[in-house]
Amino acid sequence: MKKSVVGIVVIGLLGTALGLAYLLHDDSGSVKTTYARADAFSQKGQAMVPWRTPQADMAAFFPGAPLPDSAAPKVVSLAARRAEIIQRLGKETPLDSNALYVYPVPGHGAVLLRRTAGEFGGIEIVVGIGKTGAVVGVRLQRHREPPEIERVLAAPSFLGGFVGKTAQSDFSLPAATPPAAQKSARAVQSAVRALLIEYDAGTRS
């Protein structure tokens, strides 16, 4: 009887280990594409998101600009403007941290990163913001969405829709967004909007 119980426990532990190995496997080198549903994912207590592909992102956002130190972002305190930011974000988008990590690109703008909760887990996004405070580009850094949702989120028709947006802009999903991708698309949209508002408030003199 004891041997049977031990055997069951060992098998269970092995299964858990294999499951974790699958979830953490990254076969793309940059964009994470594992597909286990993770509805319990939470972005509360937002920590600094590593900037994993600075050269590619800078080439897309600010061609020819000097590369910021991807290991040493500027920490912008949001504490003094917390009440204002919360009001601007609205009830649907909580302020998860009193600090915003900014990679300044002198003479061009800045790069910001955020991890948000998609349908199948965390989505890491990189946002380039120009000198005027408008988006110059958005790229997906890592995610766990299946191919049918990834195609929607990575499409130029979706990511390109953020270009020119500011902290004062209205945000709405493209009419053609499939129902299966809407939760993750809204999560990305909300994260971009939050970054713009936080950056606008945190860097305003």
N, C-alpha and C positions, 0 to 999 in steps of 0.2 A: 504493500500500500504506500509506504513512504517513498519507495523508488518511483512509483507512478507519479506521485505528487511532485517530486523533484524533477522528473522528466518534463512534466507539464510546465513547471516554472521556467526551466531552461529553454524550452521551445518558445515560451512567451517572450522571454528576454531577447532571444535571437531574432524573433519576428519584429520586436520593437526596434532593435538596432538596425536591422535591414531597412525598416520603414524610415528611420531617421536618415540613414545613408542616402536613400532615394530622394528625400526631401531636400537634402543639402547638396546634392549632386549638381554641378554646373558644367554642362558640356559645351557651352557657347563661348566661354572665355570672357564674356562681358554681360550679356543679357541673360538673366536667370530664367529658365523656362521649366519649372516643375509644376505639376498640375493638381496636386492634392488640395481639395477644398479646405479653406481655413477661415471660416466665418467668424471665429473667435479672435482673429488678429486685431490688435489695438495699437494705435499710434500715440496713446497717452504717454506723457513723459518723453516727448520727442527728443531723441539723442542726435548727435551729429552723424549725418550720413556720409560715409566715405565717398570721395570723388574718385571713381574708378577709371574713367576714361578721359582725363583732362585734355590730352592732345587732340583726340577726335572731336570732343565737344567744342574746344576753342576754335578748331578749324571750321566748324559749322557755324558758330555764333560770331566770332570776331577774327576772321582770317588775317593772318599777319601780325596779330597783337601778341605781346609777350605773354608767356605762360605763367600764371600765378603759381605760388607755392601751394600745391594741392594738399599738403600736410598741415598748413598753418592758416586756416581761415581767420578773418577778422570776426570777433564776437561783438555783435551789436545788442545792447541791452534794450529790451522792450518794456521794462518795468514802469518807466515814467509815463508811458503812453498806453498802458495795459487797458484801462477803461475805454479809451477811444478805439483801440483795435478790436476789442470784444464787441463793441457796438457796431463797428463796420463789418465785422465778420458775420454777425447774425447768430441766431440760436442754433442753426444747423452746423456751424463750423466753430468748434471750440478753439481757444488759444491754448496750445499744449505746452508752451515753454515761454519763459521770459527772456530768452536769448535767441538771436537769429545768427546763423553762421553765414558769413558773406565772403566771397572770393572777389575782391576788387580787381577790375581790369582798367588801370589808369588810362584816361582819355577815351574809353569805350563804354564802360558800364560795370557790370558785375555778373557773377554766376552764383546761383542759389540751388540748393538741393533739398529734397523733401521725400520722406517715405510715407506713403498713404496706404489705406486698406482697400485692396481690390476684391473682386468676387472670390478669387482663389488664394489670396494672401497678399503679402506686401508688394507694393509697386514703388520703385525708386525712380524719381524723375529729376532731370537737370534742366534748369531754366536760365537762359541768357537774357539779361535785362540791359537795355541800352541807356545812354546818358540821359534821355528824356524820361526814363522810367517805364518805357514800353518794352514788351517782350520782343526779342529778336529771334528766339528759337526755343523749342522744347524738345528734349530727347528722353527716351526711356533708357534707364541704366540697368535695372534688373526688375524682374517680375515673375509671377508664377501662373500666369494666365495660359490657357490652352490656345492652340494655333488659331482657332476661329475668332477668339477675342483679341489675341495679339495682332491679327491682321487689321482689326478696326482701330486699335489704339496706336499702332505704328504707322498707320496710313497718313500720307501727306495731307489728305483732306481733313483729318482730325487734328494732328499736331500743328499743321500749318494754320489752323483756325485761331491759334493763340497769338500768332505774330501780330504785333501792333496793339495788343490788349494792354491796358494800364490798370492801376488800382481802382479807377473810377468806371471801368467798362462793365457792361452787362455780359453775363455768361449764360449760354444755353447750348444744349447738345445739338449737333447737326440733325436735321429731320430724318436723315437716312440711317441713323445709328440703330443697329439691330437690338431688339429687346434683351437678348442674352448678354450684350456688351454694355448695356446702359449703366449698371451699377459701377463697373470699373471705370467707365468713361467719366461718370459723374465724380468719382473719387479723384481722378487725375485733374479734372476741371476745378474741383474745389481746392485741391492742393496748390495749383497754379495761382488761383485767385487769392488764397491765403498768403502765399509768399509775396505777391505784389502788394497787398495791403500792409503786411508786416514790414516789408522793405521801405515802402513809402513813409510809413509812420516812424519807423526806427531811424531812418537816415535824414529825416526832415529837420532842419535847424530851427 
